[in-house]
Amino acid sequence: MCCFITALFLAGPRAAILAWWLLFPVRFNVAFSTIIWPILGIIFVPWTTLMYLAIWPGGVVGFDWFWIGLGVLFDIGMHAGGGYGNRSRIPGYR
């Protein structure tokens, strides 16, 4: 099971969230009150959503905010890295 989870993390956060959603749908029902938040999380902030689901059973208290912040940094890095990597496609920008 540990190798499966690691493979999902390497495949990407969206694949991990989708597999987690299919295997444990009750966790999503408990963590999110509506269906809109996990869908928006998968689209815009997948790492943060994945971290939130990983720490949700005990609630988000204390040091858990560090993991949420780490997820936010990973999401910012994903979006900023894509822009930085494609900067050569913008005319006049070096």
PDB file of N, CA, C and O in Angstrom:
ATOM      1  N   MET A   1       0.822  -1.189   0.000  1.00  0.00           N
ATOM      2  CA  MET A   1       0.000   0.000   0.000  1.00  0.00           C
ATOM      3  C   MET A   1       0.868   1.254   0.000  1.00  0.00           C
ATOM      4  O   MET A   1       0.512   2.242  -0.643  1.00  0.00           O
ATOM      5  N   CYS A   2       1.984   1.238   0.697  1.00  0.00           N
ATOM      6  CA  CYS A   2       2.859   2.398   0.762  1.00  0.00           C
ATOM      7  C   CYS A   2       3.440   2.708  -0.626  1.00  0.00           C
ATOM      8  O   CYS A   2       3.549   3.877  -0.997  1.00  0.00           O
ATOM      9  N   CYS A   3       3.809   1.691  -1.385  1.00  0.00           N
ATOM     10  CA  CYS A   3       4.346   1.908  -2.727  1.00  0.00           C
ATOM     11  C   CYS A   3       3.282   2.482  -3.657  1.00  0.00           C
ATOM     12  O   CYS A   3       3.593   3.291  -4.532  1.00  0.00           O
ATOM     13  N   PHE A   4       2.036   2.072  -3.475  1.00  0.00           N
ATOM     14  CA  PHE A   4       0.928   2.589  -4.270  1.00  0.00           C
ATOM     15  C   PHE A   4       0.727   4.074  -4.008  1.00  0.00           C
ATOM     16  O   PHE A   4       0.546   4.853  -4.943  1.00  0.00           O
ATOM     17  N   ILE A   5       0.758   4.464  -2.750  1.00  0.00           N
ATOM     18  CA  ILE A   5       0.594   5.872  -2.391  1.00  0.00           C
ATOM     19  C   ILE A   5       1.754   6.703  -2.923  1.00  0.00           C
ATOM     20  O   ILE A   5       1.548   7.809  -3.424  1.00  0.00           O
ATOM     21  N   THR A   6       2.964   6.183  -2.819  1.00  0.00           N
ATOM     22  CA  THR A   6       4.136   6.890  -3.342  1.00  0.00           C
ATOM     23  C   THR A   6       4.032   7.053  -4.852  1.00  0.00           C
ATOM     24  O   THR A   6       4.346   8.122  -5.375  1.00  0.00           O
ATOM     25  N   ALA A   7       3.601   6.024  -5.556  1.00  0.00           N
ATOM     26  CA  ALA A   7       3.437   6.103  -7.008  1.00  0.00           C
ATOM     27  C   ALA A   7       2.394   7.151  -7.384  1.00  0.00           C
ATOM     28  O   ALA A   7       2.557   7.858  -8.378  1.00  0.00           O
ATOM     29  N   LEU A   8       1.330   7.255  -6.601  1.00  0.00           N
ATOM     30  CA  LEU A   8       0.318   8.268  -6.878  1.00  0.00           C
ATOM     31  C   LEU A   8       0.867   9.672  -6.662  1.00  0.00           C
ATOM     32  O   LEU A   8       0.574  10.575  -7.445  1.00  0.00           O
ATOM     33  N   PHE A   9       1.657   9.868  -5.613  1.00  0.00           N
ATOM     34  CA  PHE A   9       2.260  11.172  -5.391  1.00  0.00           C
ATOM     35  C   PHE A   9       3.196  11.535  -6.533  1.00  0.00           C
ATOM     36  O   PHE A   9       3.249  12.695  -6.943  1.00  0.00           O
ATOM     37  N   LEU A  10       3.932  10.564  -7.051  1.00  0.00           N
ATOM     38  CA  LEU A  10       4.836  10.829  -8.163  1.00  0.00           C
ATOM     39  C   LEU A  10       4.074  11.061  -9.464  1.00  0.00           C
ATOM     40  O   LEU A  10       4.541  11.804 -10.328  1.00  0.00           O
ATOM     41  N   ALA A  11       2.909  10.436  -9.613  1.00  0.00           N
ATOM     42  CA  ALA A  11       2.092  10.638 -10.811  1.00  0.00           C
ATOM     43  C   ALA A  11       1.490  12.036 -10.824  1.00  0.00           C
ATOM     44  O   ALA A  11       1.167  12.570 -11.884  1.00  0.00           O
ATOM     45  N   GLY A  12       1.345  12.611  -9.667  1.00  0.00           N
ATOM     46  CA  GLY A  12       0.795  13.957  -9.568  1.00  0.00           C
ATOM     47  C   GLY A  12      -0.286  14.008  -8.517  1.00  0.00           C
ATOM     48  O   GLY A  12      -0.911  12.996  -8.200  1.00  0.00           O
ATOM     49  N   PRO A  13      -0.503  15.185  -7.980  1.00  0.00           N
ATOM     50  CA  PRO A  13      -1.485  15.313  -6.909  1.00  0.00           C
ATOM     51  C   PRO A  13      -2.910  15.044  -7.379  1.00  0.00           C
ATOM     52  O   PRO A  13      -3.734  14.548  -6.611  1.00  0.00           O
ATOM     53  N   ARG A  14      -3.202  15.368  -8.628  1.00  0.00           N
ATOM     54  CA  ARG A  14      -4.566  15.135  -9.117  1.00  0.00           C
ATOM     55  C   ARG A  14      -4.875  13.652  -9.216  1.00  0.00           C
ATOM     56  O   ARG A  14      -5.990  13.229  -8.910  1.00  0.00           O
ATOM     57  N   ALA A  15      -3.902  12.858  -9.639  1.00  0.00           N
ATOM     58  CA  ALA A  15      -4.094  11.408  -9.694  1.00  0.00           C
ATOM     59  C   ALA A  15      -4.259  10.832  -8.291  1.00  0.00           C
ATOM     60  O   ALA A  15      -5.078   9.939  -8.076  1.00  0.00           O
ATOM     61  N   ALA A  16      -3.493  11.335  -7.350  1.00  0.00           N
ATOM     62  CA  ALA A  16      -3.603  10.866  -5.971  1.00  0.00           C
ATOM     63  C   ALA A  16      -4.959  11.220  -5.375  1.00  0.00           C
ATOM     64  O   ALA A  16      -5.569  10.399  -4.690  1.00  0.00           O
ATOM     65  N   ILE A  17      -5.436  12.440  -5.632  1.00  0.00           N
ATOM     66  CA  ILE A  17      -6.739  12.851  -5.113  1.00  0.00           C
ATOM     67  C   ILE A  17      -7.848  12.017  -5.738  1.00  0.00           C
ATOM     68  O   ILE A  17      -8.767  11.586  -5.043  1.00  0.00           O
ATOM     69  N   LEU A  18      -7.770  11.788  -7.033  1.00  0.00           N
ATOM     70  CA  LEU A  18      -8.788  10.994  -7.715  1.00  0.00           C
ATOM     71  C   LEU A  18      -8.832   9.565  -7.178  1.00  0.00           C
ATOM     72  O   LEU A  18      -9.911   9.030  -6.923  1.00  0.00           O
ATOM     73  N   ALA A  19      -7.671   8.953  -7.008  1.00  0.00           N
ATOM     74  CA  ALA A  19      -7.636   7.588  -6.466  1.00  0.00           C
ATOM     75  C   ALA A  19      -8.153   7.559  -5.033  1.00  0.00           C
ATOM     76  O   ALA A  19      -8.880   6.643  -4.649  1.00  0.00           O
ATOM     77  N   TRP A  20      -7.779   8.561  -4.245  1.00  0.00           N
ATOM     78  CA  TRP A  20      -8.236   8.629  -2.856  1.00  0.00           C
ATOM     79  C   TRP A  20      -9.753   8.818  -2.804  1.00  0.00           C
ATOM     80  O   TRP A  20     -10.434   8.249  -1.951  1.00  0.00           O
ATOM     81  N   TRP A  21     -10.266   9.623  -3.729  1.00  0.00           N
ATOM     82  CA  TRP A  21     -11.700   9.869  -3.798  1.00  0.00           C
ATOM     83  C   TRP A  21     -12.449   8.587  -4.152  1.00  0.00           C
ATOM     84  O   TRP A  21     -13.509   8.311  -3.591  1.00  0.00           O
ATOM     85  N   LEU A  22     -11.901   7.806  -5.079  1.00  0.00           N
ATOM     86  CA  LEU A  22     -12.553   6.560  -5.481  1.00  0.00           C
ATOM     87  C   LEU A  22     -12.453   5.481  -4.413  1.00  0.00           C
ATOM     88  O   LEU A  22     -13.383   4.693  -4.243  1.00  0.00           O
ATOM     89  N   LEU A  23     -11.344   5.433  -3.694  1.00  0.00           N
ATOM     90  CA  LEU A  23     -11.153   4.396  -2.678  1.00  0.00           C
ATOM     91  C   LEU A  23     -11.811   4.724  -1.348  1.00  0.00           C
ATOM     92  O   LEU A  23     -12.329   3.829  -0.680  1.00  0.00           O
ATOM     93  N   PHE A  24     -11.801   5.991  -0.951  1.00  0.00           N
ATOM     94  CA  PHE A  24     -12.349   6.401   0.352  1.00  0.00           C
ATOM     95  C   PHE A  24     -13.274   7.603   0.196  1.00  0.00           C
ATOM     96  O   PHE A  24     -12.918   8.699   0.629  1.00  0.00           O
ATOM     97  N   PRO A  25     -14.448   7.435  -0.408  1.00  0.00           N
ATOM     98  CA  PRO A  25     -15.333   8.586  -0.621  1.00  0.00           C
ATOM     99  C   PRO A  25     -15.887   9.176   0.678  1.00  0.00           C
ATOM    100  O   PRO A  25     -16.281  10.342   0.701  1.00  0.00           O
ATOM    101  N   VAL A  26     -15.923   8.401   1.743  1.00  0.00           N
ATOM    102  CA  VAL A  26     -16.442   8.899   3.016  1.00  0.00           C
ATOM    103  C   VAL A  26     -15.543  10.007   3.571  1.00  0.00           C
ATOM    104  O   VAL A  26     -16.033  10.957   4.181  1.00  0.00           O
ATOM    105  N   ARG A  27     -14.240   9.885   3.360  1.00  0.00           N
ATOM    106  CA  ARG A  27     -13.298  10.908   3.849  1.00  0.00           C
ATOM    107  C   ARG A  27     -13.605  12.260   3.215  1.00  0.00           C
ATOM    108  O   ARG A  27     -13.516  13.289   3.885  1.00  0.00           O
ATOM    109  N   PHE A  28     -13.963  12.271   1.938  1.00  0.00           N
ATOM    110  CA  PHE A  28     -14.310  13.519   1.262  1.00  0.00           C
ATOM    111  C   PHE A  28     -15.620  14.081   1.800  1.00  0.00           C
ATOM    112  O   PHE A  28     -15.756  15.294   1.960  1.00  0.00           O
ATOM    113  N   ASN A  29     -16.575  13.215   2.076  1.00  0.00           N
ATOM    114  CA  ASN A  29     -17.849  13.681   2.614  1.00  0.00           C
ATOM    115  C   ASN A  29     -17.679  14.313   3.985  1.00  0.00           C
ATOM    116  O   ASN A  29     -18.387  15.261   4.323  1.00  0.00           O
ATOM    117  N   VAL A  30     -16.745  13.795   4.780  1.00  0.00           N
ATOM    118  CA  VAL A  30     -16.509  14.334   6.115  1.00  0.00           C
ATOM    119  C   VAL A  30     -15.684  15.623   6.042  1.00  0.00           C
ATOM    120  O   VAL A  30     -15.967  16.584   6.758  1.00  0.00           O
ATOM    121  N   ALA A  31     -14.674  15.643   5.183  1.00  0.00           N
ATOM    122  CA  ALA A  31     -13.777  16.799   5.109  1.00  0.00           C
ATOM    123  C   ALA A  31     -14.416  18.006   4.432  1.00  0.00           C
ATOM    124  O   ALA A  31     -14.149  19.145   4.814  1.00  0.00           O
ATOM    125  N   PHE A  32     -15.246  17.768   3.441  1.00  0.00           N
ATOM    126  CA  PHE A  32     -15.867  18.860   2.696  1.00  0.00           C
ATOM    127  C   PHE A  32     -17.378  18.757   2.804  1.00  0.00           C
ATOM    128  O   PHE A  32     -17.938  17.670   2.668  1.00  0.00           O
ATOM    129  N   SER A  33     -18.041  19.880   3.047  1.00  0.00           N
ATOM    130  CA  SER A  33     -19.492  19.860   3.207  1.00  0.00           C
ATOM    131  C   SER A  33     -20.220  19.842   1.865  1.00  0.00           C
ATOM    132  O   SER A  33     -21.341  19.341   1.777  1.00  0.00           O
ATOM    133  N   THR A  34     -19.592  20.387   0.815  1.00  0.00           N
ATOM    134  CA  THR A  34     -20.204  20.378  -0.515  1.00  0.00           C
ATOM    135  C   THR A  34     -19.214  19.799  -1.510  1.00  0.00           C
ATOM    136  O   THR A  34     -18.037  19.622  -1.195  1.00  0.00           O
ATOM    137  N   ILE A  35     -19.688  19.508  -2.699  1.00  0.00           N
ATOM    138  CA  ILE A  35     -18.844  18.923  -3.737  1.00  0.00           C
ATOM    139  C   ILE A  35     -17.990  19.986  -4.440  1.00  0.00           C
ATOM    140  O   ILE A  35     -16.994  19.649  -5.080  1.00  0.00           O
ATOM    141  N   ILE A  36     -18.367  21.251  -4.327  1.00  0.00           N
ATOM    142  CA  ILE A  36     -17.675  22.308  -5.063  1.00  0.00           C
ATOM    143  C   ILE A  36     -16.245  22.534  -4.571  1.00  0.00           C
ATOM    144  O   ILE A  36     -15.360  22.792  -5.387  1.00  0.00           O
ATOM    145  N   TRP A  37     -15.990  22.445  -3.254  1.00  0.00           N
ATOM    146  CA  TRP A  37     -14.647  22.705  -2.725  1.00  0.00           C
ATOM    147  C   TRP A  37     -13.618  21.678  -3.179  1.00  0.00           C
ATOM    148  O   TRP A  37     -12.521  22.070  -3.578  1.00  0.00           O
ATOM    149  N   PRO A  38     -13.919  20.377  -3.139  1.00  0.00           N
ATOM    150  CA  PRO A  38     -12.895  19.457  -3.656  1.00  0.00           C
ATOM    151  C   PRO A  38     -12.662  19.589  -5.155  1.00  0.00           C
ATOM    152  O   PRO A  38     -11.540  19.398  -5.624  1.00  0.00           O
ATOM    153  N   ILE A  39     -13.700  19.910  -5.908  1.00  0.00           N
ATOM    154  CA  ILE A  39     -13.524  20.081  -7.355  1.00  0.00           C
ATOM    155  C   ILE A  39     -12.662  21.309  -7.643  1.00  0.00           C
ATOM    156  O   ILE A  39     -11.751  21.249  -8.469  1.00  0.00           O
ATOM    157  N   LEU A  40     -12.950  22.420  -6.965  1.00  0.00           N
ATOM    158  CA  LEU A  40     -12.109  23.612  -7.141  1.00  0.00           C
ATOM    159  C   LEU A  40     -10.683  23.355  -6.664  1.00  0.00           C
ATOM    160  O   LEU A  40      -9.726  23.853  -7.257  1.00  0.00           O
ATOM    161  N   GLY A  41     -10.545  22.580  -5.600  1.00  0.00           N
ATOM    162  CA  GLY A  41      -9.219  22.241  -5.099  1.00  0.00           C
ATOM    163  C   GLY A  41      -8.424  21.409  -6.084  1.00  0.00           C
ATOM    164  O   GLY A  41      -7.225  21.626  -6.258  1.00  0.00           O
ATOM    165  N   ILE A  42      -9.079  20.462  -6.727  1.00  0.00           N
ATOM    166  CA  ILE A  42      -8.401  19.620  -7.717  1.00  0.00           C
ATOM    167  C   ILE A  42      -7.952  20.459  -8.900  1.00  0.00           C
ATOM    168  O   ILE A  42      -6.871  20.229  -9.444  1.00  0.00           O
ATOM    169  N   ILE A  43      -8.760  21.424  -9.305  1.00  0.00           N
ATOM    170  CA  ILE A  43      -8.434  22.236 -10.476  1.00  0.00           C
ATOM    171  C   ILE A  43      -7.339  23.255 -10.175  1.00  0.00           C
ATOM    172  O   ILE A  43      -6.374  23.362 -10.931  1.00  0.00           O
ATOM    173  N   PHE A  44      -7.477  24.013  -9.067  1.00  0.00           N
ATOM    174  CA  PHE A  44      -6.597  25.161  -8.836  1.00  0.00           C
ATOM    175  C   PHE A  44      -5.467  24.905  -7.843  1.00  0.00           C
ATOM    176  O   PHE A  44      -4.349  25.366  -8.075  1.00  0.00           O
ATOM    177  N   VAL A  45      -5.712  24.197  -6.759  1.00  0.00           N
ATOM    178  CA  VAL A  45      -4.700  23.985  -5.717  1.00  0.00           C
ATOM    179  C   VAL A  45      -4.655  22.503  -5.309  1.00  0.00           C
ATOM    180  O   VAL A  45      -5.061  22.162  -4.199  1.00  0.00           O
ATOM    181  N   PRO A  46      -4.172  21.634  -6.181  1.00  0.00           N
ATOM    182  CA  PRO A  46      -4.215  20.197  -5.881  1.00  0.00           C
ATOM    183  C   PRO A  46      -3.327  19.779  -4.708  1.00  0.00           C
ATOM    184  O   PRO A  46      -3.719  18.909  -3.930  1.00  0.00           O
ATOM    185  N   TRP A  47      -2.147  20.372  -4.563  1.00  0.00           N
ATOM    186  CA  TRP A  47      -1.270  19.980  -3.445  1.00  0.00           C
ATOM    187  C   TRP A  47      -1.873  20.376  -2.107  1.00  0.00           C
ATOM    188  O   TRP A  47      -1.797  19.620  -1.139  1.00  0.00           O
ATOM    189  N   THR A  48      -2.468  21.554  -2.053  1.00  0.00           N
ATOM    190  CA  THR A  48      -3.095  22.010  -0.814  1.00  0.00           C
ATOM    191  C   THR A  48      -4.278  21.123  -0.465  1.00  0.00           C
ATOM    192  O   THR A  48      -4.472  20.777   0.701  1.00  0.00           O
ATOM    193  N   THR A  49      -5.068  20.754  -1.461  1.00  0.00           N
ATOM    194  CA  THR A  49      -6.211  19.860  -1.233  1.00  0.00           C
ATOM    195  C   THR A  49      -5.744  18.506  -0.737  1.00  0.00           C
ATOM    196  O   THR A  49      -6.349  17.929   0.166  1.00  0.00           O
ATOM    197  N   LEU A  50      -4.676  17.998  -1.319  1.00  0.00           N
ATOM    198  CA  LEU A  50      -4.147  16.707  -0.894  1.00  0.00           C
ATOM    199  C   LEU A  50      -3.623  16.765   0.542  1.00  0.00           C
ATOM    200  O   LEU A  50      -3.860  15.848   1.328  1.00  0.00           O
ATOM    201  N   MET A  51      -2.916  17.830   0.881  1.00  0.00           N
ATOM    202  CA  MET A  51      -2.434  17.979   2.255  1.00  0.00           C
ATOM    203  C   MET A  51      -3.592  18.118   3.230  1.00  0.00           C
ATOM    204  O   MET A  51      -3.555  17.552   4.322  1.00  0.00           O
ATOM    205  N   TYR A  52      -4.612  18.862   2.849  1.00  0.00           N
ATOM    206  CA  TYR A  52      -5.780  19.046   3.710  1.00  0.00           C
ATOM    207  C   TYR A  52      -6.464  17.704   3.980  1.00  0.00           C
ATOM    208  O   TYR A  52      -6.860  17.421   5.110  1.00  0.00           O
ATOM    209  N   LEU A  53      -6.598  16.893   2.954  1.00  0.00           N
ATOM    210  CA  LEU A  53      -7.217  15.578   3.136  1.00  0.00           C
ATOM    211  C   LEU A  53      -6.352  14.655   3.984  1.00  0.00           C
ATOM    212  O   LEU A  53      -6.873  13.823   4.727  1.00  0.00           O
ATOM    213  N   ALA A  54      -5.049  14.795   3.879  1.00  0.00           N
ATOM    214  CA  ALA A  54      -4.155  13.927   4.641  1.00  0.00           C
ATOM    215  C   ALA A  54      -4.202  14.231   6.133  1.00  0.00           C
ATOM    216  O   ALA A  54      -4.057  13.323   6.952  1.00  0.00           O
ATOM    217  N   ILE A  55      -4.406  15.500   6.499  1.00  0.00           N
ATOM    218  CA  ILE A  55      -4.389  15.846   7.920  1.00  0.00           C
ATOM    219  C   ILE A  55      -5.775  16.043   8.497  1.00  0.00           C
ATOM    220  O   ILE A  55      -5.894  16.328   9.689  1.00  0.00           O
ATOM    221  N   TRP A  56      -6.825  15.906   7.712  1.00  0.00           N
ATOM    222  CA  TRP A  56      -8.171  16.218   8.165  1.00  0.00           C
ATOM    223  C   TRP A  56      -8.691  15.382   9.341  1.00  0.00           C
ATOM    224  O   TRP A  56      -9.388  15.953  10.179  1.00  0.00           O
ATOM    225  N   PRO A  57      -8.418  14.104   9.471  1.00  0.00           N
ATOM    226  CA  PRO A  57      -9.088  13.308  10.519  1.00  0.00           C
ATOM    227  C   PRO A  57      -9.002  13.901  11.923  1.00  0.00           C
ATOM    228  O   PRO A  57      -9.947  13.755  12.698  1.00  0.00           O
ATOM    229  N   GLY A  58      -7.922  14.551  12.269  1.00  0.00           N
ATOM    230  CA  GLY A  58      -7.808  15.152  13.591  1.00  0.00           C
ATOM    231  C   GLY A  58      -8.156  16.621  13.600  1.00  0.00           C
ATOM    232  O   GLY A  58      -8.104  17.261  14.650  1.00  0.00           O
ATOM    233  N   GLY A  59      -8.509  17.167  12.454  1.00  0.00           N
ATOM    234  CA  GLY A  59      -8.746  18.599  12.345  1.00  0.00           C
ATOM    235  C   GLY A  59      -7.446  19.330  12.069  1.00  0.00           C
ATOM    236  O   GLY A  59      -6.363  18.765  12.219  1.00  0.00           O
ATOM    237  N   VAL A  60      -7.552  20.566  11.672  1.00  0.00           N
ATOM    238  CA  VAL A  60      -6.370  21.360  11.345  1.00  0.00           C
ATOM    239  C   VAL A  60      -6.034  22.230  12.554  1.00  0.00           C
ATOM    240  O   VAL A  60      -6.617  23.295  12.756  1.00  0.00           O
ATOM    241  N   VAL A  61      -5.085  21.755  13.346  1.00  0.00           N
ATOM    242  CA  VAL A  61      -4.668  22.487  14.547  1.00  0.00           C
ATOM    243  C   VAL A  61      -3.152  22.425  14.674  1.00  0.00           C
ATOM    244  O   VAL A  61      -2.520  21.474  14.213  1.00  0.00           O
ATOM    245  N   GLY A  62      -2.580  23.435  15.297  1.00  0.00           N
ATOM    246  CA  GLY A  62      -1.154  23.426  15.622  1.00  0.00           C
ATOM    247  C   GLY A  62      -0.243  23.292  14.422  1.00  0.00           C
ATOM    248  O   GLY A  62      -0.314  24.079  13.478  1.00  0.00           O
ATOM    249  N   PHE A  63       0.615  22.286  14.467  1.00  0.00           N
ATOM    250  CA  PHE A  63       1.638  22.064  13.441  1.00  0.00           C
ATOM    251  C   PHE A  63       1.036  21.651  12.099  1.00  0.00           C
ATOM    252  O   PHE A  63       1.734  21.657  11.085  1.00  0.00           O
ATOM    253  N   ASP A  64      -0.241  21.293  12.076  1.00  0.00           N
ATOM    254  CA  ASP A  64      -0.897  20.926  10.818  1.00  0.00           C
ATOM    255  C   ASP A  64      -0.925  22.085   9.836  1.00  0.00           C
ATOM    256  O   ASP A  64      -0.961  21.875   8.624  1.00  0.00           O
ATOM    257  N   TRP A  65      -0.908  23.309  10.354  1.00  0.00           N
ATOM    258  CA  TRP A  65      -0.876  24.464   9.469  1.00  0.00           C
ATOM    259  C   TRP A  65       0.414  24.516   8.662  1.00  0.00           C
ATOM    260  O   TRP A  65       0.431  25.076   7.566  1.00  0.00           O
ATOM    261  N   PHE A  66       1.479  23.949   9.180  1.00  0.00           N
ATOM    262  CA  PHE A  66       2.731  23.872   8.426  1.00  0.00           C
ATOM    263  C   PHE A  66       2.532  23.056   7.158  1.00  0.00           C
ATOM    264  O   PHE A  66       3.009  23.439   6.089  1.00  0.00           O
ATOM    265  N   TRP A  67       1.829  21.930   7.272  1.00  0.00           N
ATOM    266  CA  TRP A  67       1.600  21.069   6.106  1.00  0.00           C
ATOM    267  C   TRP A  67       0.688  21.739   5.095  1.00  0.00           C
ATOM    268  O   TRP A  67       0.894  21.599   3.889  1.00  0.00           O
ATOM    269  N   ILE A  68      -0.309  22.459   5.566  1.00  0.00           N
ATOM    270  CA  ILE A  68      -1.167  23.214   4.647  1.00  0.00           C
ATOM    271  C   ILE A  68      -0.330  24.282   3.933  1.00  0.00           C
ATOM    272  O   ILE A  68      -0.460  24.459   2.721  1.00  0.00           O
ATOM    273  N   GLY A  69       0.517  24.985   4.664  1.00  0.00           N
ATOM    274  CA  GLY A  69       1.397  25.987   4.065  1.00  0.00           C
ATOM    275  C   GLY A  69       2.354  25.381   3.056  1.00  0.00           C
ATOM    276  O   GLY A  69       2.636  25.991   2.024  1.00  0.00           O
ATOM    277  N   LEU A  70       2.856  24.189   3.343  1.00  0.00           N
ATOM    278  CA  LEU A  70       3.735  23.494   2.402  1.00  0.00           C
ATOM    279  C   LEU A  70       2.983  23.156   1.114  1.00  0.00           C
ATOM    280  O   LEU A  70       3.531  23.282   0.019  1.00  0.00           O
ATOM    281  N   GLY A  71       1.740  22.732   1.247  1.00  0.00           N
ATOM    282  CA  GLY A  71       0.913  22.481   0.064  1.00  0.00           C
ATOM    283  C   GLY A  71       0.702  23.739  -0.755  1.00  0.00           C
ATOM    284  O   GLY A  71       0.753  23.699  -1.985  1.00  0.00           O
ATOM    285  N   VAL A  72       0.463  24.859  -0.081  1.00  0.00           N
ATOM    286  CA  VAL A  72       0.303  26.142  -0.777  1.00  0.00           C
ATOM    287  C   VAL A  72       1.588  26.499  -1.519  1.00  0.00           C
ATOM    288  O   VAL A  72       1.535  26.941  -2.666  1.00  0.00           O
ATOM    289  N   LEU A  73       2.739  26.311  -0.880  1.00  0.00           N
ATOM    290  CA  LEU A  73       4.018  26.606  -1.541  1.00  0.00           C
ATOM    291  C   LEU A  73       4.243  25.709  -2.759  1.00  0.00           C
ATOM    292  O   LEU A  73       4.754  26.165  -3.782  1.00  0.00           O
ATOM    293  N   PHE A  74       3.862  24.435  -2.648  1.00  0.00           N
ATOM    294  CA  PHE A  74       3.989  23.538  -3.808  1.00  0.00           C
ATOM    295  C   PHE A  74       3.092  24.001  -4.955  1.00  0.00           C
ATOM    296  O   PHE A  74       3.490  23.953  -6.119  1.00  0.00           O
ATOM    297  N   ASP A  75       1.881  24.449  -4.621  1.00  0.00           N
ATOM    298  CA  ASP A  75       0.976  24.935  -5.670  1.00  0.00           C
ATOM    299  C   ASP A  75       1.515  26.207  -6.320  1.00  0.00           C
ATOM    300  O   ASP A  75       1.468  26.350  -7.541  1.00  0.00           O
ATOM    301  N   ILE A  76       2.026  27.125  -5.509  1.00  0.00           N
ATOM    302  CA  ILE A  76       2.618  28.345  -6.064  1.00  0.00           C
ATOM    303  C   ILE A  76       3.808  27.983  -6.947  1.00  0.00           C
ATOM    304  O   ILE A  76       3.988  28.557  -8.021  1.00  0.00           O
ATOM    305  N   GLY A  77       4.617  27.031  -6.492  1.00  0.00           N
ATOM    306  CA  GLY A  77       5.761  26.587  -7.282  1.00  0.00           C
ATOM    307  C   GLY A  77       5.351  25.956  -8.601  1.00  0.00           C
ATOM    308  O   GLY A  77       6.014  26.154  -9.619  1.00  0.00           O
ATOM    309  N   MET A  78       4.260  25.199  -8.590  1.00  0.00           N
ATOM    310  CA  MET A  78       3.777  24.599  -9.836  1.00  0.00           C
ATOM    311  C   MET A  78       3.354  25.670 -10.831  1.00  0.00           C
ATOM    312  O   MET A  78       3.718  25.617 -12.006  1.00  0.00           O
ATOM    313  N   HIS A  79       2.580  26.647 -10.352  1.00  0.00           N
ATOM    314  CA  HIS A  79       2.092  27.698 -11.249  1.00  0.00           C
ATOM    315  C   HIS A  79       3.222  28.625 -11.684  1.00  0.00           C
ATOM    316  O   HIS A  79       3.307  28.978 -12.861  1.00  0.00           O
ATOM    317  N   ALA A  80       4.086  29.023 -10.763  1.00  0.00           N
ATOM    318  CA  ALA A  80       5.188  29.923 -11.105  1.00  0.00           C
ATOM    319  C   ALA A  80       6.222  29.219 -11.970  1.00  0.00           C
ATOM    320  O   ALA A  80       6.796  29.834 -12.869  1.00  0.00           O
ATOM    321  N   GLY A  81       6.464  27.948 -11.714  1.00  0.00           N
ATOM    322  CA  GLY A  81       7.435  27.196 -12.509  1.00  0.00           C
ATOM    323  C   GLY A  81       7.001  27.062 -13.948  1.00  0.00           C
ATOM    324  O   GLY A  81       7.836  27.094 -14.852  1.00  0.00           O
ATOM    325  N   GLY A  82       5.710  26.912 -14.180  1.00  0.00           N
ATOM    326  CA  GLY A  82       5.205  26.839 -15.550  1.00  0.00           C
ATOM    327  C   GLY A  82       5.402  28.153 -16.285  1.00  0.00           C
ATOM    328  O   GLY A  82       5.771  28.169 -17.459  1.00  0.00           O
ATOM    329  N   GLY A  83       5.156  29.251 -15.590  1.00  0.00           N
ATOM    330  CA  GLY A  83       5.362  30.562 -16.210  1.00  0.00           C
ATOM    331  C   GLY A  83       6.823  30.848 -16.464  1.00  0.00           C
ATOM    332  O   GLY A  83       7.180  31.388 -17.511  1.00  0.00           O
ATOM    333  N   TYR A  84       7.677  30.489 -15.514  1.00  0.00           N
ATOM    334  CA  TYR A  84       9.113  30.725 -15.663  1.00  0.00           C
ATOM    335  C   TYR A  84       9.692  29.842 -16.769  1.00  0.00           C
ATOM    336  O   TYR A  84      10.561  30.279 -17.524  1.00  0.00           O
ATOM    337  N   GLY A  85       9.214  28.609 -16.863  1.00  0.00           N
ATOM    338  CA  GLY A  85       9.724  27.699 -17.879  1.00  0.00           C
ATOM    339  C   GLY A  85       9.329  28.094 -19.292  1.00  0.00           C
ATOM    340  O   GLY A  85      10.026  27.761 -20.250  1.00  0.00           O
ATOM    341  N   ASN A  86       8.215  28.800 -19.425  1.00  0.00           N
ATOM    342  CA  ASN A  86       7.731  29.192 -20.753  1.00  0.00           C
ATOM    343  C   ASN A  86       7.987  30.662 -21.061  1.00  0.00           C
ATOM    344  O   ASN A  86       7.364  31.219 -21.966  1.00  0.00           O
ATOM    345  N   ARG A  87       8.887  31.295 -20.328  1.00  0.00           N
ATOM    346  CA  ARG A  87       9.130  32.723 -20.527  1.00  0.00           C
ATOM    347  C   ARG A  87       9.713  33.019 -21.895  1.00  0.00           C
ATOM    348  O   ARG A  87       9.589  34.148 -22.369  1.00  0.00           O
ATOM    349  N   SER A  88      10.343  32.056 -22.550  1.00  0.00           N
ATOM    350  CA  SER A  88      10.922  32.293 -23.867  1.00  0.00           C
ATOM    351  C   SER A  88       9.856  32.422 -24.940  1.00  0.00           C
ATOM    352  O   SER A  88      10.154  32.892 -26.038  1.00  0.00           O
ATOM    353  N   ARG A  89       8.630  32.022 -24.661  1.00  0.00           N
ATOM    354  CA  ARG A  89       7.549  32.125 -25.629  1.00  0.00           C
ATOM    355  C   ARG A  89       6.934  33.519 -25.685  1.00  0.00           C
ATOM    356  O   ARG A  89       6.180  33.829 -26.607  1.00  0.00           O
ATOM    357  N   ILE A  90       7.250  34.350 -24.715  1.00  0.00           N
ATOM    358  CA  ILE A  90       6.696  35.702 -24.663  1.00  0.00           C
ATOM    359  C   ILE A  90       7.641  36.621 -25.426  1.00  0.00           C
ATOM    360  O   ILE A  90       8.812  36.730 -25.062  1.00  0.00           O
ATOM    361  N   PRO A  91       7.162  37.284 -26.477  1.00  0.00           N
ATOM    362  CA  PRO A  91       8.051  38.172 -27.248  1.00  0.00           C
ATOM    363  C   PRO A  91       8.530  39.346 -26.411  1.00  0.00           C
ATOM    364  O   PRO A  91       7.738  39.965 -25.701  1.00  0.00           O
ATOM    365  N   GLY A  92       9.805  39.654 -26.484  1.00  0.00           N
ATOM    366  CA  GLY A  92      10.374  40.788 -25.773  1.00  0.00           C
ATOM    367  C   GLY A  92      10.723  40.507 -24.334  1.00  0.00           C
ATOM    368  O   GLY A  92      11.215  41.397 -23.641  1.00  0.00           O
ATOM    369  N   TYR A  93      10.484  39.298 -23.862  1.00  0.00           N
ATOM    370  CA  TYR A  93      10.779  38.951 -22.475  1.00  0.00           C
ATOM    371  C   TYR A  93      11.914  37.971 -22.455  1.00  0.00           C
ATOM    372  O   TYR A  93      11.841  36.944 -23.130  1.00  0.00           O
ATOM    373  N   ARG A  94      12.968  38.241 -21.708  1.00  0.00           N
ATOM    374  CA  ARG A  94      14.105  37.309 -21.675  1.00  0.00           C
ATOM    375  C   ARG A  94      14.154  36.588 -20.390  1.00  0.00           C
ATOM    376  O   ARG A  94      15.042  35.762 -20.179  1.00  0.00           O
TER     377      ARG A  94
END
